[in-house]
Amino acid sequence: MNARQVSSVRRVLTQSILSPLMVVMALALPLAAHADYPDRPVKVIVPFAAGAAADSAMRVVGKRMGELLGQPVVIEAKPGVPGIQSAAIAAPDGYTFLLGAGSAMVTHPLLNSKLPYDPIKDFLPVGRILINVPILTVHPSTNVKTIKELIALAKTKPKTLNYSSSGMGSPNHLAMEMLEDMSGTDMIHVPYKGAAPSVADLVAGHVQLGINAIPSVAGQIKSGKLIALGVASAKRSRLLPEVPTIAEAGVAGFEYEIWYALFAPAKTPTAAVAKASAALQAALKDPAVQSALLEQGAEPAPTTSQELGAYMQQDINKWRRLIKERNLQLE
């Protein structure tokens, strides 16, 4: 065997030894990266204005998550669809997440097929964070004290009771559509540009009723300016435990919650999603975090990523039926 042949044999042997080693090393790199995750600050995009309730709540939770992860969790307020879209197209590396509301991730896509994001295709569920319990209230001028009395009045005088909401397709609008559907009543929807004017006109008696998050009407309930008939959630609220649920008070099966959850861009590594989800759940079980959220009127409601996915699918099925049957659209 000449020198050229010897060199060729050596090259083949070297390659045959190194190739499997290189494959093993390549496979090991992501594992090492996941083990060190996160090694820099993590960002959560909040599609609400800075200082809004959702933004304030995420800052409380994010601070504790950062302590658990060993890296700061930076909250970036980027209101509306542009914020959601920016999260959808962010690098799927585990360093960008989205605070998603049930309206943005479930009902708005069902109401408007032209949105520039798809909550199922563009995102992965990380875990639910909290719920805001909505409450049905009426103006004292109605002389109504219970939900059964309200339903009786609405059936006696169809299309005479007015309810306010923060806009077409808003959570409180859809909650009232559900109530009408399940109670067999027919009332008039008066949409406003935001929750504040909606509640203001309810308190003033320009409209007769509405479903709103408890914090926005708690003061008016305590002062007697509004009468609480029932909370929309499946369980009574810790904020107003004396108020029955709407289901308890006469509309069996009624359940509606305003929820917020954490999402990651699609294709984010499973290990990063799992670690963020574990930190989120641990943060929400911290007594200090729970206390701070309750003071804001929010109820901690942690889930795993798998539980959030199932919860979302149930929500989609429920609202798809109602939206189709009542012919609701935002397009």
C-alpha positions as CSV (number, residue, x, y, z in Angstrom):
1,M,0.0,0.0,0.0
2,N,1.5,3.3,-1.1
3,A,1.5,6.6,0.9
4,R,-1.6,7.9,-1.0
5,Q,-3.6,4.8,-0.2
6,V,-2.6,4.9,3.5
7,S,-3.7,8.6,3.7
8,S,-7.1,7.7,2.1
9,V,-7.7,4.9,4.6
10,R,-6.8,7.2,7.5
11,R,-9.3,9.9,6.3
12,V,-12.1,7.4,6.0
13,L,-11.5,6.0,9.4
14,T,-11.3,9.4,11.0
15,Q,-14.6,10.5,9.3
16,S,-16.3,7.3,10.4
17,I,-15.3,8.0,14.0
18,L,-16.1,11.7,14.1
19,S,-19.4,11.6,12.3
20,P,-21.3,9.8,15.1
21,L,-19.5,12.0,17.6
22,M,-20.6,15.1,15.8
23,V,-24.2,14.0,15.7
24,V,-24.2,13.3,19.5
25,M,-22.6,16.7,20.1
26,A,-25.2,18.4,17.9
27,L,-28.1,16.7,19.7
28,A,-26.6,17.7,23.1
29,L,-26.4,21.4,22.3
30,P,-30.2,22.1,22.6
31,L,-30.3,20.0,25.8
32,A,-27.5,22.1,27.3
33,A,-29.3,25.3,26.1
34,H,-32.5,24.2,27.7
35,A,-30.7,23.3,30.9
36,D,-29.4,26.9,31.1
37,Y,-32.7,28.5,30.1
38,P,-33.2,31.4,30.7
39,D,-29.8,33.0,30.5
40,R,-31.1,36.5,29.8
41,P,-34.2,38.6,30.5
42,V,-37.6,37.2,29.4
43,K,-40.2,39.6,27.8
44,V,-44.0,39.4,28.1
45,I,-45.9,41.5,25.6
46,V,-49.1,42.9,27.2
47,P,-51.6,44.1,24.5
48,F,-53.1,46.6,26.8
49,A,-52.1,50.2,27.8
50,A,-49.5,50.6,30.6
51,G,-51.3,50.8,33.9
52,A,-54.4,48.9,32.7
53,A,-55.7,46.2,35.0
54,A,-54.2,43.4,32.9
55,D,-50.8,45.2,32.7
56,S,-50.8,45.8,36.5
57,A,-51.6,42.1,37.2
58,M,-48.9,40.8,34.8
59,R,-46.3,43.0,36.5
60,V,-47.1,41.4,39.9
61,V,-46.9,37.9,38.5
62,G,-43.9,38.7,36.2
63,K,-41.8,40.0,39.1
64,R,-42.3,36.7,41.0
65,M,-41.7,34.6,37.9
66,G,-38.4,36.4,37.3
67,E,-37.3,35.6,40.8
68,L,-38.1,31.9,40.2
69,L,-36.5,31.8,36.8
70,G,-33.4,33.7,37.9
71,Q,-33.8,36.3,35.2
72,P,-35.9,39.5,35.0
73,V,-39.3,39.2,33.4
74,V,-39.8,42.5,31.4
75,I,-43.3,43.7,30.7
76,E,-43.8,45.5,27.4
77,A,-47.2,47.2,27.0
78,K,-48.2,47.2,23.3
79,P,-51.9,47.7,23.1
80,G,-54.3,46.0,20.7
81,V,-53.9,43.7,17.7
82,P,-50.3,45.0,16.9
83,G,-49.1,43.7,20.3
84,I,-50.6,40.3,19.7
85,Q,-49.2,40.2,16.2
86,S,-45.7,41.2,17.3
87,A,-45.8,38.3,19.8
88,A,-47.0,35.9,17.1
89,I,-44.0,36.7,14.8
90,A,-41.4,36.9,17.6
91,A,-38.5,34.4,17.6
92,P,-39.7,31.2,19.1
93,D,-36.8,30.9,21.5
94,G,-38.5,31.1,24.9
95,Y,-37.7,34.7,25.5
96,T,-40.9,36.3,24.3
97,F,-44.4,35.5,25.6
98,L,-47.9,37.1,25.3
99,L,-50.4,37.9,27.9
100,G,-53.6,36.8,26.0
101,A,-57.1,37.6,27.1
102,G,-60.0,35.2,26.4
103,S,-61.5,37.8,24.1
104,A,-58.4,38.1,21.9
105,M,-57.7,34.4,21.9
106,V,-61.2,33.0,21.5
107,T,-64.1,35.3,20.8
108,H,-62.6,37.9,18.6
109,P,-61.2,35.4,16.1
110,L,-64.7,33.8,16.0
111,L,-66.3,37.2,15.4
112,N,-63.7,38.4,12.8
113,S,-62.0,36.0,10.4
114,K,-59.8,38.8,9.1
115,L,-57.6,39.2,12.1
116,P,-53.8,39.1,11.3
117,Y,-53.2,36.3,13.8
118,D,-54.5,32.8,14.5
119,P,-54.5,32.0,18.2
120,I,-54.3,28.2,17.6
121,K,-51.7,28.2,14.8
122,D,-49.5,31.1,16.0
123,F,-49.3,30.3,19.7
124,L,-48.7,27.6,22.3
125,P,-50.5,27.7,25.7
126,V,-48.3,28.2,28.7
127,G,-50.8,28.5,31.5
128,R,-53.8,30.5,32.7
129,I,-53.0,33.3,35.0
130,L,-56.3,34.8,36.5
131,I,-59.9,35.4,36.0
132,N,-62.0,38.5,36.5
133,V,-65.4,37.6,37.7
134,P,-68.2,39.5,36.0
135,I,-71.3,40.5,37.9
136,L,-74.8,41.3,36.7
137,T,-76.2,44.5,38.2
138,V,-79.4,46.6,37.6
139,H,-80.3,50.2,38.3
140,P,-82.5,50.6,41.4
141,S,-85.2,52.2,39.2
142,T,-86.0,48.8,37.8
143,N,-87.4,47.7,41.2
144,V,-85.7,44.3,40.5
145,K,-84.0,42.5,43.3
146,T,-83.4,39.0,41.8
147,I,-82.6,37.4,38.5
148,K,-85.9,35.7,38.4
149,E,-87.6,39.1,38.7
150,L,-85.4,40.5,36.0
151,I,-86.3,37.6,33.6
152,A,-90.0,38.0,34.4
153,L,-89.9,41.7,33.7
154,A,-87.9,41.2,30.4
155,K,-90.4,38.6,29.2
156,T,-93.4,40.8,30.1
157,K,-91.9,43.8,28.3
158,P,-89.6,42.5,25.5
159,K,-87.3,45.0,23.8
160,T,-87.8,47.6,26.5
161,L,-84.9,46.9,28.9
162,N,-81.5,48.4,27.8
163,Y,-78.1,46.9,28.7
164,S,-74.8,48.6,28.3
165,S,-71.5,47.2,27.2
166,S,-68.0,48.4,26.4
167,G,-68.5,47.7,22.7
168,M,-69.7,45.2,20.1
169,G,-68.2,41.8,20.7
170,S,-66.8,42.9,24.1
171,P,-66.9,40.3,27.0
172,N,-69.8,42.0,28.7
173,H,-71.7,42.2,25.4
174,L,-71.3,38.5,24.8
175,A,-72.1,37.6,28.4
176,M,-75.5,39.4,28.0
177,E,-76.1,37.7,24.7
178,M,-75.6,34.4,26.5
179,L,-78.0,35.5,29.2
180,E,-80.6,36.4,26.7
181,D,-80.1,33.1,24.9
182,M,-80.4,31.0,28.0
183,S,-83.2,32.9,29.6
184,G,-85.4,33.4,26.5
185,T,-85.4,37.1,26.9
186,D,-85.0,39.9,24.3
187,M,-83.3,43.1,25.5
188,I,-81.7,46.1,23.7
189,H,-77.9,46.3,23.5
190,V,-76.4,49.8,23.9
191,P,-72.6,49.6,23.1
192,Y,-70.2,52.2,24.4
193,K,-66.6,53.0,23.6
194,G,-65.1,51.5,26.8
195,A,-66.1,50.2,30.2
196,A,-66.0,53.6,32.0
197,P,-68.8,55.3,30.0
198,S,-70.8,52.1,29.9
199,V,-70.8,51.9,33.7
200,A,-71.3,55.6,34.1
201,D,-74.6,55.5,32.1
202,L,-75.7,52.4,34.0
203,V,-75.2,54.2,37.4
204,A,-77.0,57.3,36.0
205,G,-80.0,55.1,35.0
206,H,-79.7,55.8,31.2
207,V,-79.6,52.0,30.8
208,Q,-81.1,49.5,33.1
209,L,-78.6,46.7,33.5
210,G,-75.2,45.3,32.5
211,I,-72.6,42.7,33.2
212,N,-69.2,44.1,34.3
213,A,-66.1,43.0,36.1
214,I,-66.6,43.3,39.8
215,P,-63.9,46.0,40.4
216,S,-65.6,48.4,38.0
217,V,-68.9,48.3,39.9
218,A,-68.0,47.2,43.5
219,G,-68.1,50.7,44.9
220,Q,-71.5,51.4,43.3
221,I,-72.9,48.2,44.7
222,K,-71.8,49.0,48.2
223,S,-73.2,52.5,48.0
224,G,-76.6,51.2,46.7
225,K,-76.3,52.9,43.4
226,L,-76.5,49.5,41.7
227,I,-78.1,46.2,42.8
228,A,-76.1,43.0,42.4
229,L,-78.2,40.1,41.1
230,G,-75.5,37.4,40.4
231,V,-72.0,36.7,39.5
232,A,-71.4,35.1,36.1
233,S,-68.7,32.6,37.1
234,A,-69.4,29.0,38.1
235,K,-68.5,29.7,41.7
236,R,-69.2,32.7,44.0
237,S,-66.5,35.4,44.1
238,R,-64.3,35.8,47.1
239,L,-64.7,39.5,46.6
240,L,-68.5,39.4,47.1
241,P,-69.3,36.0,48.6
242,E,-72.8,37.0,49.6
243,V,-73.9,37.4,45.9
244,P,-75.1,34.1,44.3
245,T,-74.0,32.9,40.9
246,I,-76.4,33.6,38.0
247,A,-76.8,29.8,37.8
248,E,-77.8,29.6,41.4
249,A,-80.2,32.5,41.1
250,G,-82.2,31.1,38.2
251,V,-80.3,30.5,34.9
252,A,-79.1,26.9,35.3
253,G,-75.8,26.2,33.5
254,F,-74.9,29.8,33.0
255,E,-71.1,30.4,33.3
256,Y,-68.9,33.1,32.0
257,E,-65.4,34.3,33.1
258,I,-63.1,36.9,31.8
259,W,-59.7,35.1,31.7
260,Y,-56.1,35.9,31.0
261,A,-53.3,33.5,30.2
262,L,-49.7,33.3,29.1
263,F,-48.8,32.1,25.6
264,A,-45.6,31.5,23.6
265,P,-45.0,31.8,19.9
266,A,-45.6,28.6,18.0
267,K,-42.5,26.3,17.7
268,T,-41.1,27.6,21.0
269,P,-39.0,24.7,22.5
270,T,-41.1,22.4,24.7
271,A,-38.5,22.6,27.5
272,A,-38.8,26.4,27.6
273,V,-42.6,26.3,27.6
274,A,-42.5,23.8,30.5
275,K,-40.1,25.8,32.6
276,A,-42.1,29.0,32.1
277,S,-45.3,27.2,32.9
278,A,-43.8,25.8,36.1
279,A,-42.6,29.2,37.2
280,L,-46.0,30.8,36.4
281,Q,-47.9,28.2,38.4
282,A,-45.4,28.6,41.3
283,A,-45.7,32.4,41.2
284,L,-49.5,32.2,41.3
285,K,-49.4,29.9,44.4
286,D,-47.3,32.5,46.3
287,P,-49.5,34.0,49.0
288,A,-48.1,37.5,48.4
289,V,-48.9,37.3,44.7
290,Q,-52.4,36.0,45.4
291,S,-53.0,38.8,47.9
292,A,-51.8,41.5,45.4
293,L,-54.1,40.1,42.6
294,L,-57.1,39.9,44.9
295,E,-56.6,43.5,45.9
296,Q,-56.8,44.4,42.2
297,G,-60.0,42.5,41.9
298,A,-58.5,39.5,40.1
299,E,-58.7,35.9,41.2
300,P,-55.5,33.7,40.6
301,A,-56.5,30.7,38.4
302,P,-53.3,28.8,37.5
303,T,-53.3,25.8,35.1
304,T,-50.8,23.7,33.3
305,S,-50.2,24.3,29.6
306,Q,-52.2,21.2,28.8
307,E,-55.1,22.3,31.0
308,L,-55.2,25.7,29.3
309,G,-55.3,24.1,25.9
310,A,-58.3,22.0,26.9
311,Y,-60.0,25.0,28.6
312,M,-59.5,27.1,25.4
313,Q,-61.0,24.4,23.2
314,Q,-64.1,24.2,25.5
315,D,-64.4,28.0,25.3
316,I,-64.1,28.0,21.5
317,N,-66.8,25.3,21.2
318,K,-69.2,27.2,23.5
319,W,-68.8,30.6,21.8
320,R,-68.8,29.3,18.3
321,R,-72.3,27.9,18.8
322,L,-73.6,31.1,20.4
323,I,-72.1,33.4,17.8
324,K,-73.4,31.3,15.0
325,E,-76.9,31.0,16.4
326,R,-77.2,34.7,17.3
327,N,-75.6,35.7,14.0
328,L,-72.9,37.9,15.7
329,Q,-70.1,39.5,13.6
330,L,-67.5,42.2,13.8
331,E,-66.4,42.2,10.2
